Amino acid sequence: MAEAALLNLAPPPAATRTGTVAGERFLVLDSWRGICALLVAVFHFPTTSIISQSAFVGGSYLFVDFFFVLSGFVIASSYSGRLSEPDGLTRFALVRFGRIYPLHLLMLAAFAGFEAIRLVLPALHGTGAAPFTGGFDLRSLVANLFLLQGMGVEEHLSWNAPSWSISAEFFTYLLFASVVFATGRRAWIWFVAAAVTAPFFLLAFSPRHMDVSFDFGFIRCLYGFSLGALLAWFQHDSIAEARQAMAAGAGRIAWTLAELAMIAAIGLFVSVAGSNDAGIAAPVVFALALYLFAHEGGLISALLSSRPMLLLGSLSYSIYMVHIFVQARLINVGGLIERELGLGIVGDMTLRGDQVTGFGVGSPWIGFAALMAMLITVVVASWVSWRFLEMPALAWFRHLSKRI
């Protein structure tokens, strides 16, 4: 789910190479981050409801690429002029690590704790693999602890499966900082090279179109991140100037129509391209969407700037990181109820051509109700982790970085 731009909070303002204030918050893009995180959560939750079975949700794994593009845009906007000294590199790496690792470590502990419980409670074994085997083996746990699960060292998704994207993104952060430190103003050449070569690499070697993770996740991340960085490198200042010019509401109707058209285009693209090579164009599509919505010119942007949507954006990283654990436990609870009552709540089903265990085998309406309950539970759990872990941990690491 990335993630990516899920991981970014604006640092204190600083002057960019062209003199515009960096660190300017693009509030609408924050809200998009939360929407994309929820769509990835819906994609991962197996139900018989018409929503889960739709082509749009079937292609919603592509929204992870939105995170990558947004992350490149935010990071390049904020840090491209602040990585000229070794101390700046160290502070950057420390803050980025502090942004992603504490919650990653907590979720690893949660999954490991549940595997330990399965050792002593046979009722939780189900028909799946034995505890600490398959995607939950100890070798993979070590790889996850060192953030290597998205760098091609694993043979399958493991533990908190969506975390492959934060693995790929963390090393993309380090590569970005190193390139900017070494090449300065010429760094954009390297971003162009990555953005051009990565899609051809995926076309040639990807076994699942754009749906790569543990194997070629780093290439996928580098592709989207580079496009976002290029957008910031060449368009950040012009976007900021345009936003100031539109402050009085000029052209609101035209911008609203453009935003509606972009949403329709994204919906159509994700529905059609999720199961074929066309999906490899996802970062390009999302870069165009990012450019449009960064202007915040239309009524859709005004809606996305509301307090509930901004809160959703703040919770996006937690949503992305906790949703698989929450979903798995809901399926566990539903399975226990099904054994006792046989209500058709949980059972085997086919989802996107795969045999899975999910909600609603008795009725699609049960699946729909389970989907809504899952989203509510994920948002509540995400608020708790955001309030009591994410923000305190990030503040601690930022304080530590200032002492360097």
C-alpha positions as CSV (number, residue, x, y, z in Angstrom):
1,M,0.0,0.0,0.0
2,A,4.0,2.3,-0.1
3,E,4.1,3.5,2.0
4,A,5.5,5.9,0.7
5,A,3.9,9.2,0.7
6,L,2.0,7.6,3.5
7,L,5.2,8.3,5.5
8,N,5.6,12.0,5.0
9,L,5.0,15.0,7.2
10,A,6.2,18.3,6.1
11,P,9.5,19.4,7.8
12,P,10.1,23.0,8.9
13,P,10.2,25.4,6.0
14,A,13.5,26.0,4.2
15,A,14.6,27.8,1.1
16,T,14.7,25.9,-2.1
17,R,17.2,26.3,-5.0
18,T,14.9,28.9,-6.6
19,G,14.0,30.7,-3.4
20,T,10.4,29.5,-2.9
21,V,9.6,28.3,0.6
22,A,9.8,24.5,0.8
23,G,7.8,22.3,3.1
24,E,4.5,24.0,2.0
25,R,1.7,21.6,2.8
26,F,-0.4,20.3,0.0
27,L,-3.5,19.5,2.1
28,V,-5.5,17.9,-0.7
29,L,-2.7,15.5,-1.4
30,D,-2.7,14.5,2.3
31,S,-6.3,13.6,1.9
32,W,-5.7,11.6,-1.2
33,R,-3.1,9.7,0.7
34,G,-5.8,8.6,3.2
35,I,-8.3,7.7,0.5
36,C,-5.6,5.5,-1.3
37,A,-4.8,3.8,2.0
38,L,-8.4,2.8,2.5
39,L,-8.7,1.6,-1.1
40,V,-5.7,-0.7,-0.6
41,A,-7.3,-2.0,2.6
42,V,-10.5,-2.8,0.7
43,F,-8.4,-4.5,-2.0
44,H,-6.9,-6.9,0.6
45,F,-10.2,-7.8,2.4
46,P,-11.9,-10.8,0.9
47,T,-15.7,-10.7,0.7
48,T,-18.5,-11.7,-1.7
49,S,-19.8,-8.1,-1.8
50,I,-20.1,-6.4,-5.1
51,I,-17.5,-3.9,-4.0
52,S,-14.8,-6.5,-3.3
53,Q,-15.7,-8.3,-6.5
54,S,-15.5,-5.2,-8.7
55,A,-12.8,-4.5,-11.3
56,F,-12.0,-1.2,-9.7
57,V,-11.2,-2.8,-6.3
58,G,-9.4,-5.6,-8.1
59,G,-7.0,-3.0,-9.5
60,S,-6.7,-0.9,-6.4
61,Y,-3.3,-2.4,-5.5
62,L,-2.1,0.3,-8.0
63,F,-2.8,3.0,-5.5
64,V,0.4,2.0,-3.8
65,D,2.1,3.7,-6.8
66,F,0.2,6.9,-5.9
67,F,2.1,6.8,-2.5
68,F,5.4,6.4,-4.3
69,V,4.8,9.4,-6.7
70,L,3.5,11.6,-3.8
71,S,6.5,10.6,-1.7
72,G,8.9,11.6,-4.4
73,F,7.1,14.9,-4.8
74,V,7.0,15.7,-1.1
75,I,10.6,14.6,-0.3
76,A,12.1,16.4,-3.3
77,S,10.1,19.6,-2.5
78,S,11.2,19.6,1.1
79,Y,14.8,18.3,0.9
80,S,16.4,18.9,-2.5
81,G,18.1,22.1,-1.1
82,R,19.0,20.6,2.2
83,L,21.3,17.6,1.4
84,S,24.5,19.3,0.5
85,E,26.3,18.5,3.8
86,P,27.0,15.1,5.4
87,D,25.2,16.2,8.6
88,G,22.1,16.9,6.4
89,L,22.3,13.4,5.0
90,T,22.4,11.9,8.5
91,R,19.5,14.0,9.8
92,F,17.4,13.1,6.8
93,A,18.1,9.4,7.2
94,L,17.4,9.5,10.9
95,V,14.0,11.3,10.5
96,R,12.9,9.0,7.7
97,F,13.8,6.0,9.8
98,G,11.9,7.4,12.7
99,R,8.9,8.0,10.6
100,I,8.6,4.4,9.3
101,Y,10.3,2.0,11.7
102,P,8.5,2.3,15.1
103,L,5.1,1.3,13.7
104,H,6.7,-1.3,11.5
105,L,8.3,-2.8,14.6
106,L,5.1,-2.7,16.5
107,M,3.2,-4.6,13.8
108,L,6.0,-7.2,13.5
109,A,5.6,-7.7,17.3
110,A,1.9,-8.1,16.9
111,F,2.2,-10.7,14.2
112,A,4.9,-12.6,16.1
113,G,2.8,-12.5,19.2
114,F,-0.2,-14.0,17.4
115,E,2.0,-16.8,16.0
116,A,3.1,-17.5,19.5
117,I,-0.5,-17.7,20.7
118,R,-1.2,-20.1,17.8
119,L,1.4,-22.5,19.2
120,V,-0.6,-22.9,22.4
121,L,-4.2,-22.6,21.1
122,P,-4.9,-25.3,18.5
123,A,-8.3,-23.7,17.8
124,L,-6.5,-20.9,16.1
125,H,-4.5,-23.2,13.8
126,G,-7.4,-23.5,11.3
127,T,-6.4,-25.2,8.0
128,G,-3.5,-22.9,7.3
129,A,0.2,-23.4,7.8
130,A,1.7,-24.3,11.2
131,P,2.8,-21.4,13.4
132,F,6.1,-19.7,12.3
133,T,6.1,-21.3,8.9
134,G,5.3,-20.1,5.4
135,G,5.2,-16.3,5.3
136,F,5.8,-16.2,9.1
137,D,9.0,-18.0,9.3
138,L,12.0,-16.8,11.4
139,R,14.2,-16.2,8.4
140,S,11.7,-13.8,7.0
141,L,11.3,-12.1,10.4
142,V,15.0,-11.2,10.3
143,A,14.7,-9.8,6.8
144,N,11.7,-7.7,8.0
145,L,13.6,-6.5,11.0
146,F,16.3,-5.1,8.7
147,L,13.7,-3.7,6.2
148,L,14.9,-6.0,3.5
149,Q,11.5,-7.6,2.7
150,G,11.0,-5.5,-0.4
151,M,14.5,-5.6,-1.8
152,G,14.5,-8.9,-3.6
153,V,15.9,-11.1,-0.8
154,E,12.6,-12.8,-0.1
155,E,10.8,-15.4,-2.2
156,H,7.3,-14.4,-1.0
157,L,5.4,-11.8,0.9
158,S,6.0,-12.2,4.6
159,W,4.7,-11.1,8.0
160,N,3.0,-7.7,7.6
161,A,2.7,-8.1,3.8
162,P,2.1,-4.5,2.8
163,S,5.4,-3.5,4.6
164,W,7.3,-4.5,1.5
165,S,6.7,-1.0,0.2
166,I,8.2,0.8,3.2
167,S,11.3,-1.4,2.8
168,A,11.6,-0.3,-0.9
169,E,10.9,3.3,0.0
170,F,13.4,3.5,2.8
171,F,16.2,2.5,0.5
172,T,14.8,4.8,-2.2
173,Y,15.1,7.6,0.3
174,L,18.7,6.8,0.9
175,L,19.4,6.6,-2.8
176,F,17.7,9.9,-3.4
177,A,19.7,11.6,-0.7
178,S,22.9,10.2,-2.0
179,V,22.3,11.3,-5.6
180,V,21.3,14.8,-4.5
181,F,24.4,15.1,-2.2
182,A,26.7,13.8,-5.0
183,T,25.3,15.6,-8.0
184,G,23.4,18.7,-6.7
185,R,21.5,20.5,-9.5
186,R,22.2,17.7,-11.9
187,A,20.3,15.1,-9.8
188,W,17.3,15.4,-12.1
189,I,19.3,13.5,-14.8
190,W,19.4,10.5,-12.6
191,F,15.6,10.8,-11.9
192,V,14.9,10.9,-15.6
193,A,17.1,7.8,-16.1
194,A,15.2,5.9,-13.4
195,A,11.8,7.0,-14.6
196,V,12.5,5.9,-18.1
197,T,14.3,2.6,-17.5
198,A,12.2,1.2,-14.7
199,P,8.9,0.7,-16.7
200,F,10.9,-1.1,-19.4
201,F,12.5,-3.3,-16.8
202,L,9.1,-4.2,-15.4
203,L,7.7,-4.9,-18.8
204,A,10.6,-7.3,-19.5
205,F,10.9,-9.1,-16.2
206,S,7.7,-8.7,-14.1
207,P,5.7,-11.9,-13.9
208,R,2.6,-10.0,-12.6
209,H,2.5,-6.8,-14.6
210,M,2.7,-3.9,-12.0
211,D,1.8,-6.2,-9.1
212,V,5.3,-6.7,-7.9
213,S,6.4,-6.4,-4.3
214,F,9.0,-8.6,-2.6
215,D,10.8,-9.3,-5.9
216,F,10.9,-6.1,-7.9
217,G,9.4,-3.7,-5.3
218,F,12.4,-1.5,-5.2
219,I,12.3,-0.9,-9.0
220,R,8.6,-0.2,-8.8
221,C,9.1,2.3,-6.0
222,L,12.1,4.0,-7.7
223,Y,9.9,4.5,-10.8
224,G,7.1,6.3,-9.1
225,F,9.3,8.2,-6.7
226,S,11.5,9.5,-9.5
227,L,8.4,10.8,-11.4
228,G,7.3,12.6,-8.2
229,A,10.8,14.0,-7.7
230,L,10.9,15.3,-11.2
231,L,7.6,17.0,-10.8
232,A,8.8,18.8,-7.7
233,W,12.2,19.6,-9.3
234,F,10.6,21.4,-12.3
235,Q,7.1,22.4,-11.2
236,H,7.0,23.0,-7.4
237,D,7.5,26.7,-7.7
238,S,5.1,27.2,-10.6
239,I,2.4,25.2,-8.6
240,A,3.0,27.4,-5.6
241,E,2.7,30.6,-7.7
242,A,-0.5,29.3,-9.3
243,R,-2.0,28.5,-5.9
244,Q,-1.4,32.0,-4.8
245,A,-3.0,33.4,-8.0
246,M,-6.1,31.2,-7.5
247,A,-6.6,32.2,-3.8
248,A,-9.5,34.4,-4.8
249,G,-11.3,31.5,-6.4
250,A,-10.6,32.4,-10.1
251,G,-11.4,29.6,-12.5
252,R,-13.1,27.4,-9.8
253,I,-15.6,25.9,-12.3
254,A,-12.9,24.9,-14.8
255,W,-10.7,23.4,-12.1
256,T,-13.7,21.5,-10.7
257,L,-14.5,20.0,-14.1
258,A,-10.8,19.0,-14.5
259,E,-10.8,17.3,-11.1
260,L,-13.9,15.4,-11.9
261,A,-12.5,14.3,-15.2
262,M,-9.3,13.2,-13.5
263,I,-11.2,11.1,-10.9
264,A,-13.2,9.4,-13.7
265,A,-10.0,8.7,-15.6
266,I,-8.3,7.2,-12.6
267,G,-11.4,5.0,-11.9
268,L,-11.4,3.8,-15.5
269,F,-7.7,3.2,-15.6
270,V,-7.5,1.2,-12.4
271,S,-10.5,-0.9,-13.5
272,V,-9.1,-1.7,-16.9
273,A,-5.3,-1.8,-16.3
274,G,-5.0,-3.6,-13.0
275,S,-4.8,-7.1,-14.6
276,N,-2.5,-6.3,-17.6
277,D,0.7,-4.6,-18.7
278,A,-1.1,-1.3,-19.0
279,G,-0.9,-1.0,-15.2
280,I,2.8,-0.2,-15.6
281,A,1.6,3.3,-16.6
282,A,0.1,3.9,-13.2
283,P,2.8,6.2,-11.9
284,V,2.4,8.4,-15.0
285,V,-1.4,8.6,-14.4
286,F,-0.9,9.4,-10.8
287,A,1.8,12.0,-11.5
288,L,-0.7,13.8,-13.7
289,A,-3.4,13.6,-10.9
290,L,-0.9,14.9,-8.4
291,Y,0.0,17.8,-10.6
292,L,-3.7,18.7,-11.0
293,F,-4.7,18.3,-7.3
294,A,-1.6,20.1,-6.0
295,H,-3.1,23.3,-7.4
296,E,-6.2,22.8,-5.1
297,G,-8.3,24.8,-7.5
298,G,-11.6,23.1,-7.7
299,L,-14.6,22.2,-5.4
300,I,-13.3,18.6,-5.1
301,S,-10.1,20.0,-3.6
302,A,-12.2,22.1,-1.2
303,L,-14.0,19.0,-0.1
304,L,-10.7,17.2,0.4
305,S,-9.5,20.0,2.5
306,S,-12.2,19.5,5.1
307,R,-11.2,18.4,8.6
308,P,-12.4,14.8,8.4
309,M,-10.5,14.2,5.2
310,L,-7.3,15.8,6.5
311,L,-7.6,13.5,9.6
312,L,-7.9,10.6,7.2
313,G,-4.7,11.7,5.5
314,S,-2.9,11.9,8.9
315,L,-3.9,8.3,9.6
316,S,-2.9,7.0,6.2
317,Y,0.4,5.4,7.3
318,S,-1.3,3.7,10.2
319,I,-4.2,2.5,8.0
320,Y,-1.7,1.0,5.6
321,M,0.3,-0.7,8.3
322,V,-2.4,-2.1,10.6
323,H,-5.1,-3.1,8.2
324,I,-3.8,-6.6,7.3
325,F,-3.5,-7.5,11.0
326,V,-7.0,-6.2,11.8
327,Q,-8.5,-8.1,8.8
328,A,-6.8,-11.3,9.7
329,R,-8.1,-11.2,13.2
330,L,-11.6,-10.4,12.0
331,I,-11.5,-13.5,9.8
332,N,-10.3,-15.5,12.8
333,V,-13.2,-14.3,14.9
334,G,-15.7,-14.9,12.1
335,G,-14.3,-18.4,11.6
336,L,-14.8,-19.2,15.3
337,I,-18.4,-17.9,15.1
338,E,-19.0,-19.9,11.9
339,R,-17.9,-23.2,13.6
340,E,-20.4,-22.7,16.4
341,L,-23.4,-21.2,14.5
342,G,-22.9,-22.1,10.8
343,L,-24.4,-18.8,9.6
344,G,-22.5,-18.5,6.4
345,I,-20.4,-15.6,7.8
346,V,-17.0,-16.9,6.8
347,G,-16.0,-19.6,4.3
348,D,-14.0,-20.4,1.2
349,M,-14.7,-18.2,-1.9
350,T,-13.1,-17.1,-5.2
351,L,-11.8,-13.6,-5.4
352,R,-10.0,-12.4,-8.5
353,G,-9.3,-16.0,-9.5
354,D,-7.8,-17.1,-6.2
355,Q,-9.3,-19.4,-3.6
356,V,-9.4,-17.5,-0.3
357,T,-11.2,-17.5,3.1
358,G,-13.4,-14.5,3.5
359,F,-16.7,-13.0,4.6
360,G,-20.2,-13.4,3.0
361,V,-20.4,-16.9,1.7
362,G,-24.0,-17.0,2.9
363,S,-24.9,-13.6,1.5
364,P,-23.2,-10.7,-0.3
365,W,-24.9,-8.5,2.3
366,I,-23.0,-10.2,5.0
367,G,-19.8,-9.5,3.1
368,F,-20.8,-5.8,2.7
369,A,-21.5,-5.5,6.4
370,A,-18.1,-7.1,7.2
371,L,-16.4,-4.7,4.8
372,M,-17.9,-1.7,6.6
373,A,-17.1,-3.1,10.0
374,M,-13.5,-3.7,8.8
375,L,-13.0,-0.1,7.6
376,I,-14.4,1.3,10.9
377,T,-12.2,-1.0,13.0
378,V,-9.1,-0.2,10.9
379,V,-9.7,3.6,11.2
380,V,-10.1,3.4,15.0
381,A,-7.0,1.2,15.4
382,S,-5.1,3.5,13.1
383,W,-6.0,6.6,15.2
384,V,-4.7,4.8,18.3
385,S,-1.4,3.9,16.7
386,W,-1.0,7.4,15.1
387,R,-1.8,9.2,18.4
388,F,0.2,7.1,20.8
389,L,3.1,5.8,18.7
390,E,3.6,7.5,15.3
391,M,3.6,11.1,16.5
392,P,5.6,10.6,19.7
393,A,8.2,8.5,17.9
394,L,8.6,11.0,15.1
395,A,8.9,13.9,17.6
396,W,11.6,11.9,19.4
397,F,13.6,11.2,16.3
398,R,13.3,14.8,15.1
399,H,14.6,16.0,18.4
400,L,17.4,13.5,18.2
401,S,18.3,14.7,14.6
402,K,18.5,18.3,15.8
403,R,21.3,17.3,18.2
404,I,23.5,16.3,15.2
